Amino acid sequence: MKAVSNIEDTVAGLDKEVHNLKEKVNNTNKTVKELKDSVDFNDGEIADLKRDLKASLKSIDDLSKQLLYQEHYSRRENLMFMGIAEKKNVMDGQGTQQEPENMKQIIYKFMEEEMQISNPRDSIAFQRIDRVGKPKHDGPRPIIARFLHYVDREMGFYKARKKNSACSQITLEVKKVAEQTI
């Protein structure tokens, strides 16, 4: 009887262990299902983010192209003159700076003498004319002239290309990136 009782106790213990193992398996299955649901949700979120990123990158690319086009378009009235001597800024004895260069007169004189354009002061107007960058010791800075009218710029560029002297130092003022993209 004692043997039967021991067997019953052993079977009861095994039943209890089997029941505990079933609970653990059920809890593990529940956790695995929750993890799978979480992974599926995250996969969906990642797919949405990838789609949004792709759309954002396309939008950035489109905006970059538009910006380059606008920059290129805004520079279309410009010509860059290189190699024109630059007046050095010198202080007089009292620490006052000498009169700055009159860029308009310099360009008009260059147009008359080098480009052989007659009376450019009467026929060509500029929005602004500036030297580019800080003064250098190794040569004059380029001058960018923004023409008021595109046709004046075209005529100036045409005249510069016809000449083979100092006029070969006249170029269109555009960005290299814009030339590659547009």
C-alpha positions in Angstrom: 0.0 0.0 0.0 2.8 2.2 0.8 4.2 1.5 -2.7 0.8 2.5 -4.2 0.8 5.6 -2.1 4.3 6.5 -3.3 3.3 5.9 -6.9 0.2 8.1 -6.4 2.4 10.9 -4.8 4.9 10.6 -7.7 2.1 10.7 -10.3 0.5 13.7 -8.5 3.9 15.5 -8.5 4.4 14.7 -12.2 0.9 16.0 -12.9 1.7 19.2 -11.0 5.0 19.6 -13.0 3.2 18.9 -16.3 0.6 21.5 -15.4 3.4 24.0 -14.5 5.1 23.2 -17.8 1.8 23.7 -19.7 1.4 27.1 -18.0 5.0 28.1 -18.9 4.5 27.0 -22.5 1.2 29.0 -22.7 3.0 32.1 -21.2 5.9 31.6 -23.7 3.4 31.2 -26.6 1.6 34.3 -25.5 4.9 36.3 -25.2 6.0 35.0 -28.7 2.6 36.1 -30.2 3.0 39.6 -28.6 6.6 39.8 -29.9 5.4 38.7 -33.4 2.6 41.3 -33.3 5.1 43.9 -32.3 7.6 42.9 -35.0 4.7 43.1 -37.6 3.7 46.5 -36.3 7.4 47.7 -36.5 7.7 46.3 -40.0 4.7 48.3 -41.0 6.1 51.4 -39.4 9.5 50.9 -41.0 7.9 50.5 -44.4 5.9 53.7 -43.9 9.1 55.5 -42.8 11.0 54.2 -45.9 8.2 55.4 -48.1 8.1 58.8 -46.4 12.0 59.0 -46.7 11.9 58.2 -50.3 9.2 60.9 -50.9 11.2 63.4 -48.9 14.4 62.7 -50.8 12.6 63.1 -54.1 11.1 66.4 -52.8 14.6 67.6 -51.7 16.1 66.6 -55.1 13.3 68.5 -56.9 13.7 71.6 -54.6 17.5 71.5 -55.1 17.0 71.5 -58.9 14.5 74.4 -58.6 17.0 76.3 -56.4 19.8 75.7 -58.8 17.6 76.8 -61.7 16.6 80.0 -59.9 20.2 80.7 -59.0 21.3 80.1 -62.6 18.4 82.3 -63.9 19.2 85.1 -61.4 22.8 85.1 -62.7 22.0 85.2 -66.3 22.4 89.0 -66.5 25.9 88.8 -65.0 29.3 88.9 -66.7 32.5 88.4 -64.9 35.5 90.5 -65.9 38.9 89.2 -64.9 42.3 90.8 -65.0 41.2 94.5 -64.8 43.7 96.3 -62.6 42.5 97.1 -59.1 43.2 100.3 -57.2 44.7 99.5 -53.8 43.0 101.0 -50.8 45.5 103.3 -49.2 45.1 105.4 -46.1 46.2 109.0 -46.3 48.3 110.6 -43.5 45.2 111.2 -41.3 44.0 107.6 -41.4 41.2 108.4 -43.9 40.7 105.9 -46.7 41.2 107.2 -50.3 38.2 107.4 -52.6 36.9 103.8 -53.5 37.0 102.6 -57.1 34.2 103.7 -59.3 33.4 100.3 -60.7 30.9 101.6 -63.2 33.4 104.0 -64.8 36.1 101.2 -64.9 33.7 98.9 -66.8 32.5 101.6 -69.1 36.2 102.5 -69.9 37.0 98.8 -70.4 34.0 98.5 -72.8 35.1 101.5 -74.8 38.8 100.7 -75.0 39.0 96.9 -75.0 35.7 95.8 -76.4 35.3 98.8 -78.7 31.7 99.4 -77.8 30.9 103.0 -78.7 29.2 105.1 -76.1 28.3 102.3 -73.6 27.4 105.0 -71.0 24.5 106.0 -73.2 23.3 102.5 -74.2 24.1 100.1 -71.4 22.8 100.2 -67.8 23.9 98.2 -64.9 22.0 97.1 -61.8 25.3 96.8 -59.8 29.0 96.2 -60.3 31.2 94.7 -57.6 34.6 93.1 -57.1 34.4 89.6 -55.8 36.0 88.6 -52.5 38.6 90.2 -50.3 41.6 92.0 -51.8 44.4 89.7 -52.9 48.1 90.4 -53.2 48.6 88.1 -56.2 46.4 90.0 -58.7 43.2 91.9 -59.2 39.9 90.4 -58.0 37.3 89.6 -60.7 34.5 92.1 -61.3 30.9 90.9 -61.6 28.7 93.3 -63.5 24.9 92.8 -63.4 23.4 94.3 -66.5 20.0 95.8 -66.2 18.9 94.2 -69.5 19.7 90.7 -70.6 20.2 91.9 -74.2 23.0 94.2 -73.1 24.7 91.4 -71.4 24.4 89.2 -74.5 25.8 92.0 -76.7 28.7 92.5 -74.3 29.5 88.8 -74.2 29.2 88.6 -78.0 31.6 91.5 -78.4 34.0 89.9 -75.9 34.0 86.6 -77.8 34.7 88.4 -81.1 37.9 89.9 -79.6 40.9 87.8 -78.7 42.7 90.2 -76.5 41.9 91.1 -72.9 38.2 90.3 -73.6 39.0 86.6 -73.4 39.0 87.3 -69.6 35.2 87.9 -69.7 33.0 84.9 -68.8 29.5 84.1 -67.9 29.0 84.1 -64.1 27.4 80.8 -63.4 28.0 78.1 -60.8 29.6 74.9 -62.0 27.0 72.8 -60.1 24.2 74.6 -62.0 25.9 73.9 -65.3 26.1 70.2 -64.5 22.5 69.9 -63.3 20.7 72.2 -65.7 
